Structures are given as structure tokens and as C-alpha cells.
């Protein structure tokens, strides 16, 4: 453990104490990049002193900048949840304090605590995603993207190849989890799909459809507040990771629903999104959706893999299985079955639309 990590370890121990917050209970949540402490009506998020190929929090100043960026980015999506950035300070008496007057030794994003059982991954696990919630979710994504600024499409397209390489390199480090022949196949087919789709993606970029969005729009980063789906924890550490084609953003959410076998919810989100956005260009853009969903699944596999060293040994097996499931899904999504056109006839009011909605999730390709 280096000096930076040792110093942070003392901060994490301090924030995990009940006396620190005057709370009866403090809950700690560990991810590959952050540690979150839930206490009373507040949450404090610390950036880990780590460096990965896709993010660098290795110095105190970089973590401070990342906290400020996170506050700025997420207030666009969830202003009611993000309070500010506070220092963890070393006081003259040698003790630590939250927001003290001493020397900052760490920085934290302070948030309003919400019921963690109302994040959509928890909702999906406990009660599923209802048709009504899926409908609201599609609208929420469409509304969120209306405010998203357009970005340079060429820079984003150039980095897609790097994302694929990062995924492949991560998978190659764990041949027991990811068979080398499957890794090679995914790498080859993903690069081939990118080459094939590049003219389409370039034209969508010229149309302003590559935007600075959320960047990590899976179910665990959306919470129900008063029945409204609210995205939070958007990517702050790299504007290119947060950027993308608007359908690439949608693809993350669709992929996550499909991985959980919530195909009906994915289909409703998909259709509501298209009904709300009403962009004719997106019909051509659908050709890129299998590639987008596959890449999102592979990235999710890589990120899940990165979490494994930071959890208790008893929890590692489930994370390994999750990473393998995302990897397998990325291969499946990249080679979808041919689409089918099914005509439903009948008199007015006999349930054609209801039948079509019920059948749609059962017919490939996803969603």
C-alpha cells in the first residue's frame, strides 16, 4: 500500500465511525472507484486513491477536481440530491474533521441520502419494473437528453476503439473467467462492427446526435424519488466517456434491462423513447443499436471485474459470475437474429395494440 492509500485508509476509518456523524448507524458501500458512507440524512462519497486505464484518482488534487466535476455534472440531472463538496481536514490537535478549518487531507461529495432500496436495480430485484415505470423511464431519458449539449463527434468516435481495446485487455488478464477464443472473437467482431458503422455514426454526429450525457446510465444509477426516475452519479472523470450518440446512452439502460431478463420493460422504454423524441434520423440509427448494447455490456463486464479486489472474499464469486454474464451478453447482442415483421389484423377495439405490445418483447432482435 503506498503512502497516498495509507493516508486515505485513515480517512475511511474515520468516516465509518458513528461518532463522526452522530448517527446510530453508518453504512459503507465500496465500488472500484469510490467509497460511500451513508449516515443519517446524508451520504459522503470519497474517490479511491486508484488509477485505472479509464480514470485517475491517484492524487489528492485529482480527487478534489473529480469531486467538483461530479457536483457540476450531476446538478444538471439531480440538483435536489447534490449538496456540495466538503474537505476532510486534519485539525491542529491531530484529529480529522468533516468540513473543518484544518488542512484538507481528502475531499468528499456530500449528498442528500435517499432510500437505497429505491434505486432501480433494487426495485427490479424486489418487484420488477412495471409497465408504467418503464414508460416513465423512457420519457425520463428523452427529457434528459434534450438538455445535453452536442460535442465533437470525431473525438468520441476516435476513442471508441480505445474502449474496445481496454475491454479486451481486461478480459485477457482473467482467462479462467473469459475464454481466450471468446475474447478474441468479441474483439474482432466489435472492431469490425465499428468499421462498418463509422459512416453512419459520423453522419449522426454531424446532425448533433453525439452529446455530453450521463455516461453510466444503468439501473443502479437511477433512483425513484416521489415516483419519478432520477438519474444520478453521472460520469465526471472523462468527458469522452460521458459523451456518445444519444442511442449509445439509451443502449446502456436497454442492455441492463435485457441482462436482467426484463425484456418487456426494455421494449416499453425503447418505444416510449422513440415516441417522445420523434427523430426520423433514429430509424437509420437503429442499425448501430446491437453494437452499442454489446459495447455497453462489455464495459459493464470490465467494470464489474475491476470491483472484485475491493470486496470481501465471500462476495467475489457473485461478481465473477456477473462479469461473465455481461461478457456473454456482449457476444450475443453483437449477433442479433434477423428482424421479423408481423402483421396483426382485426376490428377496431379488439385488442390489436395490446397484443402487439405483449408479443414485441418475445420477438428478436432485442429490444
C-alpha positions in Angstrom: 0.0 0.0 0.0 1.5 3.4 -1.0 1.6 6.5 1.3 -1.4 8.0 -0.5 -3.5 4.9 0.1 -2.4 4.7 3.7 -3.5 8.3 4.3 -6.8 7.6 2.7 -7.3 4.5 4.8 -7.3 6.6 8.0 -9.9 8.9 6.4 -12.1 5.9 5.5 -11.8 4.5 9.0 -12.8 7.9 10.4 -15.8 8.3 8.1 -17.0 4.8 9.0 -17.4 5.7 12.7 -20.8 6.5 14.2 -19.3 9.3 16.4 -18.1 11.1 13.3 -21.7 11.6 12.1 -23.6 11.5 15.4 -25.6 8.7 13.8 -26.8 5.4 15.2 -25.6 3.5 12.2 -23.2 4.1 9.3 -23.3 2.0 6.2 -20.3 1.7 3.9 -20.6 0.9 0.2 -17.5 0.1 -1.8 -17.1 0.3 -5.6 -14.0 0.1 -7.8 -13.6 3.8 -7.8 -15.4 5.2 -4.7 -16.4 4.6 -1.1 -19.8 5.9 0.0 -20.8 6.4 3.6 -24.5 6.6 4.5 -25.2 8.2 7.8 -28.4 9.9 9.0 -29.8 12.0 6.2 -26.5 12.5 4.4 -24.2 10.5 2.1 -20.5 11.2 1.7 -18.7 9.9 -1.4 -14.9 9.5 -1.4 -12.9 8.9 -4.5 -10.5 6.0 -4.1 -6.8 6.7 -4.5 -6.6 4.5 -7.6 -5.6 4.7 -11.2 -7.1 2.7 -14.0 -6.7 2.9 -17.7 -10.0 4.8 -17.8 -9.7 7.1 -14.7 -7.0 8.6 -12.4 -7.7 9.5 -8.8 -4.2 8.9 -7.7 -3.5 12.3 -6.1 -5.4 14.5 -3.7 -5.7 17.3 -6.2 -7.1 14.9 -8.9 -9.7 13.7 -6.4 -10.7 17.2 -5.4 -11.1 18.1 -9.1 -13.1 14.9 -9.7 -15.4 15.8 -6.8 -16.0 19.3 -8.1 -16.7 17.9 -11.6 -19.1 15.4 -10.2 -21.0 18.1 -8.4 -21.2 20.3 -11.6 -22.2 17.4 -13.8 -24.8 15.8 -11.6 -26.6 19.0 -10.6 -27.9 19.0 -14.2 -29.5 15.6 -13.6 -30.4 15.6 -9.9 -29.9 19.0 -8.3 -32.0 18.0 -5.3 -29.6 15.3 -4.4 -26.2 17.1 -4.6 -25.3 19.4 -1.7 -21.6 20.3 -2.3 -18.0 19.3 -1.9 -16.6 19.2 1.6 -13.0 18.7 2.8 -11.9 16.1 5.3 -9.4 18.1 7.3 -6.6 17.4 9.7 -7.1 19.6 12.8 -4.3 21.1 14.9 -4.9 18.5 17.6 -4.2 15.8 15.0 -7.8 14.7 14.7 -9.9 14.5 11.5 -13.0 16.6 10.9 -15.6 16.9 8.1 -15.5 20.4 6.8 -13.1 21.6 9.4 -10.7 24.6 9.3 -7.6 22.5 9.2 -5.5 21.2 6.2 -7.6 19.2 3.7 -6.4 15.6 3.5 -9.3 14.3 1.5 -12.4 15.5 -0.3 -16.0 14.2 -0.4 -19.1 14.8 -2.4 -21.9 15.5 0.1 -25.4 14.3 -1.0 -28.9 14.1 0.4 -29.4 10.4 1.4 -32.2 8.6 -0.3 -33.6 5.2 0.2 -31.1 2.9 -1.5 -33.8 0.3 -1.9 -35.4 2.7 -4.4 -32.6 2.6 -7.0 -34.0 0.8 -10.0 -31.6 -2.2 -9.7 -33.1 -2.8 -6.3 -36.7 -2.1 -7.5 -36.1 -4.6 -10.4 -34.8 -7.2 -8.0 -37.6 -6.9 -5.5 -40.7 -6.1 -7.5 -39.7 -5.9 -11.1 -40.2 -2.9 -13.5 -43.8 -2.3 -14.1 -45.2 -1.1 -17.5 -46.0 2.3 -16.0 -42.5 2.7 -14.6 -40.9 1.6 -17.8 -43.0 4.2 -19.7 -41.8 6.9 -17.3 -38.3 5.7 -17.7 -38.3 6.1 -21.4 -39.7 9.6 -21.1 -37.0 10.5 -18.4 -34.2 9.5 -20.8 -35.7 11.5 -23.7 -36.1 14.6 -21.4 -32.6 14.2 -20.0 -31.1 14.3 -23.5 -33.0 17.4 -24.5 -30.7 19.4 -22.2 -27.5 17.6 -23.3 -25.0 19.7 -25.3 -23.7 18.4 -28.6 -19.9 17.5 -28.6 -17.3 16.8 -31.1 -18.3 13.5 -32.7 -14.8 12.8 -34.2 -13.2 12.8 -30.8 -15.8 10.4 -29.4 -15.6 8.1 -32.5 -11.8 8.0 -32.2 -12.0 6.9 -28.5 -14.5 4.0 -29.2 -11.6 1.9 -30.5 -9.7 2.5 -27.2 -12.7 1.4 -25.2 -12.8 -1.9 -27.1 -9.0 -2.3 -26.5 -9.4 -1.6 -22.8 -12.2 -4.2 -22.6 -10.1 -6.8 -24.4 -7.0 -6.2 -22.3 -9.0 -6.6 -19.1 -10.6 -9.8 -20.2 -7.2 -11.3 -21.2 -6.0 -10.9 -17.7 -8.6 -13.4 -16.5 -8.5 -16.4 -18.9 -10.2 -18.6 -16.3 -13.3 -16.3 -16.4 -13.2 -15.3 -20.1 -12.1 -18.0 -22.6 -9.4 -16.6 -24.8 -11.1 -17.7 -28.0 -14.3 -15.9 -27.0 -12.3 -12.8 -26.1 -10.6 -12.8 -29.5 -14.0 -13.3 -31.2 -15.5 -10.4 -29.3 -12.6 -8.1 -30.1 -12.6 -9.0 -33.8 -16.3 -8.6 -34.2 -16.6 -5.4 -32.2 -13.9 -3.7 -34.2 -15.5 -5.0 -37.5 -18.9 -3.5 -36.4 -17.3 -0.2 -35.6 -15.6 0.0 -39.0 -18.9 -0.9 -40.7 -20.9 1.7 -38.8 -18.5 4.6 -38.9 -20.1 6.4 -41.8 -23.5 6.2 -40.1 -22.1 7.4 -36.8 -20.2 10.2 -38.5 -23.5 11.4 -40.1 -25.3 11.3 -36.8 -22.5 13.3 -35.3 -22.9 16.0 -38.0 -26.7 16.0 -37.1 -25.8 16.9 -33.5 -26.7 13.5 -32.1 -23.5 12.9 -30.3 -23.9 14.7 -26.9 -22.4 15.1 -23.4 -24.8 12.9 -21.5 -24.8 10.9 -18.3 -22.3 8.2 -19.3 -23.2 5.5 -16.9 -27.0 5.1 -17.2 -27.6 1.7 -15.8 -30.4 0.8 -13.3 -28.2 1.3 -10.2 -27.7 4.9 -11.1 -31.4 5.8 -11.3 -33.5 6.3 -8.2 -37.2 6.7 -7.7 -37.9 10.0 -5.9 -41.6 10.6 -5.4 -42.3 8.1 -8.2 -40.0 9.9 -10.7 -36.9 8.2 -12.1 -34.0 10.4 -11.3 -30.5 9.7 -12.9 -27.5 10.4 -10.6 -23.8 9.5 -10.3 -23.0 10.6 -13.9 -19.5 10.2 -15.2 -17.3 13.1 -14.2 -13.8 11.9 -14.8 -13.7 11.9 -18.6 -15.9 13.9 -20.9 -15.4 11.4 -23.7 -16.6 8.5 -21.6 -19.7 10.7 -20.7 -20.2 11.6 -24.3 -21.8 9.5 -27.0 -24.5 9.0 -29.6 -27.9 9.5 -27.9 -28.7 5.9 -28.8 -25.5 4.8 -27.2 -26.7 6.3 -23.9 -30.1 4.6 -24.3 -28.3 1.3 -25.1 -26.8 1.1 -21.6 -30.2 1.2 -20.0 -31.7 -1.3 -22.5 -28.8 -3.6 -22.1 -29.1 -3.6 -18.3 -32.9 -4.4 -18.5 -32.2 -7.2 -21.0 -29.5 -8.7 -18.9 -32.0 -8.9 -16.0 -34.5 -10.7 -18.3 -36.8 -7.6 -18.2 -37.3 -7.7 -22.0 -40.9 -6.3 -21.7 -39.7 -3.3 -19.7 -36.8 -2.8 -22.2 -39.3 -2.9 -25.1 -41.6 -0.3 -23.4 -38.6 2.0 -22.6 -37.5 1.7 -26.2 -40.9 2.6 -27.7 -41.6 5.4 -25.3 -38.3 7.0 -26.0 -38.9 6.9 -29.8 -42.4 8.3 -29.4 -41.1 11.1 -27.2 -38.0 12.1 -29.3 -39.7 11.8 -32.7 -36.4 11.9 -34.6 -36.6 10.4 -38.1 -32.8 10.0 -38.1 -33.0 7.4 -35.3 -34.7 4.9 -37.6 -31.4 4.6 -39.6 -29.5 4.8 -36.2 -31.1 1.6 -35.2 -28.5 -0.2 -37.3 -26.0 0.7 -34.6 -28.0 -0.4 -31.6 -26.7 -4.0 -31.4 -23.1 -2.7 -31.5 -24.0 0.0 -28.8 -25.6 -2.5 -26.5 -22.8 -5.1 -26.9 -20.1 -2.5 -26.2 -22.1 -1.3 -23.1 -22.3 -4.9 -21.9 -18.6 -5.5 -22.4 -17.8 -2.3 -20.5 -20.1 -3.4 -17.7 -18.2 -6.7 -17.5 -14.9 -4.9 -17.3 -16.1 -2.5 -14.6 -17.6 -5.5 -12.6 -14.2 -7.3 -12.9 -12.5 -4.2 -11.5 -14.7 -4.2 -8.4 -13.6 -7.7 -7.3 -10.4 -6.8 -5.5 -12.3 -4.3 -3.4 -15.0 -6.6 -1.9 -14.9 -9.2 0.8 -13.8 -12.7 -0.5 -17.2 -14.1 0.1 -18.7 -11.6 -2.4 -16.2 -12.2 -5.1 -17.8 -15.3 -6.6 -21.1 -13.4 -7.4 -19.2 -10.6 -9.0 -17.2 -13.0 -11.2 -20.5 -14.6 -12.3 -21.9 -11.2 -13.1 -18.9 -10.2 -15.1 -19.2 -13.5 -17.1 -22.9 -12.9 -17.7 -22.2 -9.4 -19.1 -19.4 -10.8 -21.3 -21.7 -13.5 -22.7 -24.4 -10.9 -23.3 -22.0 -8.7 -25.2 -21.3 -11.6 -27.6 -25.0 -12.4 -28.0 -26.1 -8.8 -28.6 -23.5 -8.3 -31.3 -25.0 -11.0 -33.5 -28.8 -10.5 -33.3 -31.3 -12.7 -35.1 -32.9 -11.3 -38.3 -35.8 -8.9 -37.6 -39.3 -10.1 -38.2 -42.3 -8.2 -39.5 -45.6 -9.5 -38.0 -49.0 -8.1 -39.1 -51.9 -8.2 -36.7 -55.4 -7.7 -38.1 -58.8 -7.3 -36.5 -61.7 -5.0 -36.0 -61.4 -1.7 -34.1 -61.3 -2.3 -30.3 -60.4 -6.0 -30.4 -57.0 -5.6 -28.8 -54.5 -5.4 -31.6 -52.3 -2.8 -29.8 -52.4 -4.8 -26.6 -51.5 -8.0 -28.4 -48.7 -6.2 -30.3 -47.2 -4.9 -27.1 -47.3 -8.3 -25.5 -45.7 -10.0 -28.5 -43.0 -7.5 -29.2 -40.6 -8.5 -26.3 -40.8 -12.1 -27.4 -39.6 -11.4 -31.0 -35.9 -10.8 -31.8 -33.8 -8.9 -32.0 -33.6 -7.1 -28.6 -35.3 -4.9 -27.6 
